[in-house]
Amino acid sequence: AGFVGLPLGPRILRAETAAVAALTLAQSLAGWLR
């Protein structure tokens, strides 16, 4: 996320963080169910 200079920077960064968190949660959930 190198879009700090753009107006949408924080929003993009937040979306990236949410995507990473969702991916980690999905992987941990899959590991828990397996």
C-alpha positions in Angstrom: 0.0 0.0 0.0 2.0 2.9 -1.3 -0.9 5.3 -2.0 -0.3 7.7 0.9 -0.1 10.7 -1.4 -3.5 10.0 -3.0 -6.8 11.1 -1.4 -8.0 7.5 -1.4 -4.9 6.4 0.4 -6.4 5.7 3.9 -9.4 4.0 2.3 -7.3 1.8 0.2 -5.1 1.0 3.1 -8.1 0.2 5.3 -9.5 -2.1 2.6 -6.1 -3.9 2.3 -6.0 -4.4 6.0 -9.5 -5.7 6.1 -8.8 -8.1 3.2 -5.7 -9.4 5.0 -7.6 -9.8 8.3 -10.4 -11.6 6.5 -7.9 -13.9 4.7 -6.2 -14.7 8.0 -9.5 -15.3 9.7 -10.6 -17.6 6.9 -7.4 -19.6 7.0 -7.5 -19.9 10.8 -11.1 -21.0 10.6 -10.3 -23.6 7.9 -7.5 -24.9 10.1 -9.8 -25.1 13.1 -12.5 -27.0 11.2 -9.9 -29.4 9.6 
